[in-house]
Amino acid sequence: MPTPASESSLIHARGLTKRFGSFTAVDAIDFDVAPGEAFGFLGPNGAGKTSTMRMIGCTSPVTGGTLSVLGMDPNHDGARIRSRLGVVPQQDTLDNELTVRENLIIYGRYFGLARDECRRRADELLEFVQLSDRGTDLVEPLSGGMKRRLTIARSLINEPELMLLDEPTTGLDPQARHLLWDRLYRLKQRGVTLVLTTHYMDEAEQLCDRLVVMDKAKIVAEGSPLQLIARYSTREVAEFRFAPGVQEKLDGSFNGLADRIEWLPDRVLLYAYDGEQVVAASRERGIVPETVLVRRSTLEDVFLRLTGRSLID
């Protein structure tokens, strides 16, 4: 999918830069987000994802470059932009001393909505995030997944055109994550534009029509998940694991069997169009692993190739 034309973009950035003193958090990046799109920022911790989201959300001023959100300049029209946004921050900021329903009603009042309208929207949103039966409960004892769903419901109280979600499912169990993915997919079906940051590869593949990979404050790749896999990986990956001491003696044994070979401490990854063919060819060479797994390439393979496997503090 090509980058949308800027005149039709809800978000348009060129040379967007954010500095904190001498530190550059976002380094001259370009991107566009089209109406109705689910767009992702994928990257390791410290890559610049959250700093970019804060500029889009008008809570951190732009240092350099240009940024347009909903056709307006965040540096001059921040209040107008924020009134049309739904924001789900990394950390839930719910009022634990209020009930679930009161959290929505009071938040709606911040947007100037009438109290009756706040109540009506609160009831609709609690049904949407499957919390109708918890409306009179206090927030504090809710599970992490319930709090996250309530935060998403609260972000929708002003019926936003554009939603910003910063690591929306971090720390949630698989069931809660999948329920949130379902709710976000339903929002997209309604025409809401979603912009999210994540370091979960499966989440990016599930939710994003298009995404950019950020590393060290820059955008290093852009495209749909399938486009990125096709561009930076292969159709399949064969994973070979060996008994202790065997892998160290295999240097050169796999040469010519795959498009790319990656040696890890616990296994060898062979990237090729046909993984089974690689396995058969390795057997002909007398290579005997303890286990072999042939799988499809994923966005995680792309991510690790572009950003590396070293832990970033």
Protein Blocks (a to p, Z undefined) as FASTA:
>chain_A
ZZddfklpfbdcehiacdehjbcfbghiaddddehiacdddddehilpmmmmmmmnopac
cfbdcddeehiafklmmmmmmmmcccddfbdcbdfkbcfklmmmmmmmmnopafklmmmm
mmmmmmmnopmlmmmpcfklpcfklmmmmmmmmmmmnopabdcdehklgoiafklmmmmm
mmmmmmmmnopacddddfbfklmmmmmmbdcddeehiafbdcdfklmmmmmmcfbdcddd
ddehklmmmgoklgokambdcddfkbccdddfblmlmmmmmmmnopacfbdcdddddfkl
mmmmmnojadcZZ
